[in-house]
Amino acid sequence: MASLSRREFAELASLAVAGAMLPGLPSRPQQAVTLEETTIAQVQDGMKAGRLTSRGVTQAYLDRIAALDRQGPTLRAVLETNPEALTIADGLDAERRRGKLRGPLHGIPVIVKDNIETHDKMQTTAGSLALEGNFAVRDASIVERLRAAGAVVLAKANLSEWANFRSSRSSSGWSGRGRQCRNPYVLDRTPSGSSSGSAVSVSANLCAVAVGTETDGSIISPANTCGIVGLKPTVGLVSRAGIIPIAHSQDTAGPMARTVADAAALLTALAGVDPRDPATADAQGHVAKDYTAFLDASGLKGARIGVQARTGNNPIVDAVLEQAIAVLKTQGADVVDPAPIETAGQLGMNERDVLQYEFKADLNAYLATMPATVKPRTLADLIAFNAANEDREMPYFGQETFIASQARGPLTDQAYIDARAKCIELTRTKGIDATMDKYKLDVMLGPSGGIASLVDLAGGGGGGGGPGSSQFPAVSGYPHITVPAGFHFGLPLGVSFYGRAWSEPVLLRVAYAFEQATKVRRAPGFTPTLALS
């Protein structure tokens, strides 16, 4: 594919927001507003001043999706756009004219991952052809919250099919419905996954913010390789009701954004206790009214931050971590280096076993609630569908993870109970909690992942980005945020801050201060491939 010229890219990156005047307000000169790197606060300022409308912003993002996702670099980050998006935006503009404002997300276009149910004219399929035609009978609880907050649900994002839980040798960002999603920095590199489409959409400025989901690394890893902020909340802070599951002990949705401030604003809308998800009962008393209130550019001063062990085998990643440590010290943080988690490397197959047991039980329970139009009602049905449609669903990799999960017994099996207990002990009691107690830490620091690898569909490559910090926060159910921290040959790398359960306010404060001190994020250029010789 030919590279975009500077002129072509500039034109695409500077799509003007059409129809930007609010009816009934005094006429002002039309101002071309670029959507590239625009924040929620900037859009809100424009709408408040009458320079922008939600309809104009929504149309501009739809135009940008058409220009960059469907053609040009053909990112394949979006599975489908919402045919009602402009109508929704019109309604929110009308509310604004009447003086009704729902909050910081009023009129803001948001993309959600395609394993999150939306009760509209878009499907919810987890990227699989097996669920084509699945039009949800109700919004996921977090979508209900987004709509109540005034967000425009703009589109459904591509993803690693079934949230990357079908095959152990899958290509991240590939789905039967959307095919291979592309990294916006270098198109033949992995976007990572499973929230690949959400990450690419944010990074390429196809939306203001997006929602991803994570079981282990599925927000953090694509955020790392796509140069954005990704926040995996404490399990239970954000409802999973209406989200296609992998495993209830680790699943959560979370914000993906270009800035920490935007991630905090989105988390404010997403977080809350929900009767539809019993796990959220534990969040009672831990849900902040406004997560942006914790943002403090001086937030590193006096913070006690422990550095987990280096990779030891990736000097590129380790160098970015060293640079981050230097920034933390300059900004007044008390860095404890090293502050190793003594149980690191001891999980063995316990996490895998837990996920496979829970996937079978949770997915079967979810599929049983599907509309009658959805034919697969069990994991066994999905395995049969994939086998019968191998040419479309399994042209590059198989479904061995599906098959292994199907072989698991019920959640009453002692093997499952023991594995889950071991996971909690190693990652919580003797893991993150023990380390933070021992060194009296506010936050842990580590690399978010490695350099995005080449996509290799023929050979089964194009997975993640190398060693990172996702596993212990994921298995423990504790919060984790990644922030852009550096580049290598034009490919982004992030660093991770994580900590105890319900410590999102601390993580946001520290991450925001680091972001403001470094300001590493830069927009992607859609390079076809790296010229390394």
N, C-alpha and C positions, 0 to 999 in steps of 0.2 A: 504494500500500500504506500502511495506517495505521501511524503510528509507535508503537513499544512505549511504554507508560506507564512511569514510574519504578518503580512497584510490580512490574509484569510483568518489567521488565529485572532488577530486584534478585532476583526469585525465580529467574529463569533463571541469573543469574550466581552464585547461591549454592546450586546443587544440592548437597545433602549427599552425602557419600560413604557409601553404604549398606554394610551388612555389614562395618563397619570393624574389628571385634575379631578378633584372631588366636585361633583355637581353641587351648585349652590354657593360655592366659595368664590371670592374675588379671583379674577383671572390673573395668573402669574405666567411668566415666560416658561415655555416647556424646557425642561432640562434633561438631557440624556443621562440616564443613570446606569452605570455598569452594575451587573449582578456579580461580577467577579470579586470574591472575598467580602461581599456585603454581609454585615452582621444583623442580627435581629433588632438590636437597638437602632441601627442606622435606618432600617426599613420602617420601624415605628416612628422615628423622627420625621421621615419623609411623608408618612401618611398623616401624622399630626399636623405638619405644615401645609398639607394639601398638594405636595408635589407628587405624591404617589397614591395609588389605590391598590387594594388587595387584588382587584381584577387585573390591573396592569402588571403587577408583580407576578401574579400567577400565569398570565399569558406569556410574559417574558421567559419564565422558567420552562413553560411548555415549548416555546420556540427553541430554547437552548437544548432541551432534550431532543427535539427533532433534528437540530443541527449537529449535535455531538454524539448522541446515543444511537440514533437511527442511521446516520450517515457520517461523513467526515471520518474521525477516528473510530467510529462504530464501537462505543464502549460496552454496549450490551449490559448496562447497569440497571435498566428499567424494563420490567416485564410488560407493564401496561400502565397507561395514564388514566386518571379518573375522568370519565366523560362529563361528570357533574362538577368538576373543579371550578370552572368559571361561574357557574350558577351559585355555588357555595360562596365564592369570593364576593359576588354581587350582594348577596344577603348580608355578609359581614360589613361591606361598605355601607349598606343601608343602615345597619345598626350604628355604625360610627357617626353617620350624619344625624342620627337621632340622639347622639350623645351617649350611647351605650358602648362601653369598652369592657371586654371580658378579661383582659390582662395582657401580659407581654407577648403572647402568641396570637393575639387578635389579627386575623388576616394573613398570617404567616404560612407559606406553603411548606409542608412536611411530607417526606417520603417514608413509608413503612415497609419493612421486610415482608416478603410474601409468605411467611408462616404466621402472620398476624391477621386475624379475621377482620374484614371490613364489610359491614352490611350496606352494600351499595352495588354498583354495576361492575365492580372488579372482582376477580376470582381470588381464592386463597388456596394455594396448591403446594406450598413448600418446593416449588420449582418442578414438581413431578407431573408427568403426563397422566398419571393414575388419578389425580384429583382434578383434572380439567373439568370445568363446569360446576365446580364447587362455589356457589354463591352463598356466603354465610347468612344465616337467619338472624344474626345479632352481631354487633360490633364486639371485638375484644374489649375488655374493660379499659385498657389503656387507650384504645381508639375513642371510646366514649369520653374519656377524660380529655383527650386532645380536642375533640369536637366541642366539648363544653368550654374549653379554654380559648376557643376561637380559631384553632388551626384549620387550614385548608389541607385535607388529605389529598395530596397531589398525585401519587402514583404508588405502585407496588414494586419493590426492588427485587432484582435477581439475587440469587444466593447459591451457595453450594447446596445442591439438591438434598432434601431431608436434613438440612443444617449439618451437612457433611458427616452423616452417620449411616451411610449406605455401604461404603467401601473403605478399606484401609489404604487404598492406593489411588484415591480419587484426585482429580484436579480441582483445587479450590476455585470457587466461582463458576463452576460448570453445573448447569441444570438441563434437564430434558426440554423444558419450556424455553429457557433463555439462551442456552448454549454457553460458550465461554465468555465470561465477563473479563474486561481488560483493565490492567493497571494504568491510570491516566498519566503517570510520569513516563513510563516506558511500556508500550503497548504489548510487547511479547513477554512481559514479566507478570508474575502472579499478583492478583489483587489480595490474595489470601482469603480466608473465610472463617466461618460461613457467611458472615454479614458483608460479603464482598460488594454486592450492589448498593447497599446502604453507604458503605465507605466511599466507593467510587462516586456515587451521586453527590455526596457532600464535597469531596475533594475537587471534583470537576465543576462545582457550582451549578448543579442541576436542581438544587433545592436550597432552602435556608438551612435546614437541619434534617436529620433522619433518625429513625429508630432501628436499632439492630437487636439481636438476641445472642446470648452466650450460654454455653454449657461449660466449655473450657477453651478460652482463647478466641471465641468467635466474634467478639467485639474488639478486643485488644489487638489481635494479630492483624486484621485488615486495616484498623486505624493506624497501626504502625507502618505497614507497607504503603498506605495511601496518604500518609502525611497529615493526619487529622487527630483531633482529640476524641478518645473513646472512653466511656465510663461504664463499667460493669458494676451495678449497685449490689448492696447486700441482698442476698436471696430473701425475699419477703417484703422488701421495700416497694417493689413494683409488681402489680398483679400479673399472673400468667394466664388468667382466665381468657379463653378464646385464642390462645397461641398454641400451634401444633407443637407437641412436647418432644423432648428427648428424655430428660430425667428430672423428676421433681426436686431432688435434693440439690441440684446445681443450676437449673434453668433460671434465667432472668432476662428481661428486656432492659435496654438502656440507651442513653443518648449517644449520638455520633454527630460531631460538629466541627467547625473550623476553629472555634475558640472555646476556651474554658467557660467564658461567660455565657455563650450560647448553650453549651452543655448543661450548665446550671439552670438556665431558664427552662430548658426542655425537661430536665429532671423534676423541676417544680410541678410541671403539669402531669408527669407520669406517676409520681410517687403517691401512695395512699393506701389505706386499709380497704380491703374489698371482700365482702362476704362470699363472692364467687371463688376466692382463692384463700383457703384456710391458712396458708403460710404467711399471709400478710397480717394476721392477728398479732404476730410477734413484733410488727412494726409500730404498734400502738405506742405513742410517746416518743417515737424516733423520727417521725416525719416532720421535716421542717416546713414552715409556711412559705418560705422563699429562699431557695438555695443560693441565689445571687447575693444575698446578704452576707455570705461568708467570704466573698471575693475581696482580697486585700493584697495590693501590690507589695506591701511590706510583710506579707504573711510568712516569709521564711525566717525572719529575724527571731531567734530564740527557739526555733523548731528543732527538735531532736530527731535526727533521721538516721536510720541504720541501713547500711549497704549490704545487701546479700552478696554471696560469693560471685566473683566474676565467672564468665563462661570458661575461661582458661584455654579455649580452642578457637576463639573468634576475635582476633585483634581489632577488627573494624568495630564490632559491637562494643568491645571493652574500651576502645578509645573514646567513643561517644559517651559512655558512662563516666569515664574520667573527666571529660569536659563538663558534664553535668555536675559532678561532685565539686569541681572548682567553682562553678556558678553558685551552687548552694552555699559554699563557705563564704564567698564574696558577699552574698546577700544576708549573711549573719546567722546561717543555720549551724547547729552543733552536729557535725557529721561523725557518726560512730562507724568506723571502717577498719575491719569488717564487722558485721553483726550477723553471722551465719545462722541459718535455720538448721539446727542439728539433725532434724529428721529428714532433711532433703535427700532425695534418692532412695527413700525407704518404702515408697508406696507400692512398688512392684505392680502387680496386675489388679490390685484392689479397686482402683478407680474404674478401670475397664469393666471389671465384673459388675460393679454397681450400676454403671451406665447401661450395660446390656440388659440386666434384669429390669431396671426401671423403664427402659425404652419399650420393651415388650408390653409391660403392664400399662404404662401411661399412654402409649399410642393406641393400644386396643381399646382402652377406655375412651379416648378421644374420638376414634373412628366410629364408635358405636353411637355417637351423638350427631353424626353427619346427616345432612338432608338425604332423602331417598334417592336423589339423583346421583349420589356418590356410591359407586358400586363396591369398591374395596371397603370391607368392614373390620378387617383384622390385618395384622402384620403378615400372616400367611397369605392373605389375598393379595397384598402388595408384592410379595415375592413371586407369586404366580403371574401377576400382571407384568412385572419386569421381564420374567422369563419368556412370556408370550410376545412381548414387544421389545425383544433384545436389540433389534437393529436401531430403534429410536432411543431407547432408554439406557442401553448398555453398550454403545459402540466403542467405548474406550476403557471402561473399568466396570467391575461387576457389583455384586451385592453381598459380599462375604460377611459384612457386619450385620446386615439384616438376618442372614442365615444363622449366624452365631447367636444373635439375640433371640431368635425364634426358638432355639434349642434350650434356652434358659427356663427354669421353673418359676413358680410363683414367688412373691416377695416374702412368703413365710419360710422359704428355704433358709436353713442355717448358714449356708455359704454366703447368701446375700446379707443376712443380718451381721455376720462376722466381718464381711468386707466393708460394709458401711461403718461399723463401729471403729474399724482400723483406720478408715479415712478420716473420721472425726478426730480420733486420738492423735494421729500423725500430723494433721494440718492445723488443727485448732489447739488442743490442750498442750501437746508437746511441740507444736509447730509455731505458728505466727504468734499466738498468745504468749507462749513461753519465751520466745525470743524478745518480744516487745517488753515483757516484764523484766527479763534479765538485764537488758540494756536501757531500760526506762525510756522507750522510744515513743514518739508521736506518730511516726510514719516509717514504712520500709521503702527502700529504693532498689530498683534493678532494671536491667534492660527489658524493653518491650518485645524484642524479637530481632531477627537478623535481616539481611538484605533480601529483597524480593527475588526469588529464584525464577528461572525461565519456565514458562508453561511448556509441558511436554506431554501432550495428550497421548501420543503414540507409545511413550515409555512409562506413562503413569506418573509423571512428575507434576510440578507446579502446585505444591502443597503450601506450607507456611513459609515463614521467613527465618527459620532457624531458632536458636535457643532464646527463651524469653522467661517471663515471670508469671505466666498465667496459671500454672497448675495449682499452686497452694491457695491463692485467693479463690480460684474456681471450686476446688474440692471442699474447702472450708465454708464456702458461701459468703466470703468476706468481700468488701468493695475494693475496686482496682481502677485506676485511671492512667491512661497513657497520653503523653504530650509530645509533639514533635521536638526533636533535640538535635538533629544533624542530617547531613546528606553525604552520600558516597556515590560518586559518578552520577549525580543527579537523582539518586534513589533515596527516599526518606528513611530515617530511623527515629524511633521514639524512646523515651525512658518512662518507666512505670513507678507510680506511687501507690502503695496499698497498705492496708492496716486492719484494725479490729472491726468487728461487726458494727454497723451503724455509724462508721466514722467518715461518712461522705463529707460533712462540713469541714473536717480537718484536711481531707484529701483535696477538696476544691480550693481551699485557701492556699495550700502549699503549691498545688499545680498552677494556679493562677499567678502566683508570685514568680514561679519559675518561668512561665510563659512570658510574662511581662518583662522579665530580665533578659530573655533570649530572643524572643520573636523570630523563631526559626521558620515557621510555616511560610511557604510560598506556593503559589498556584502551579499546577502541573502544566506541562507543555506538549503532551501527547506525542512524544518522540517514538517513532516506530520500533527502533532497536538501538542498543548502545553500540557506538563505534569505538571499540577498545583497542584497535590496532592502526 
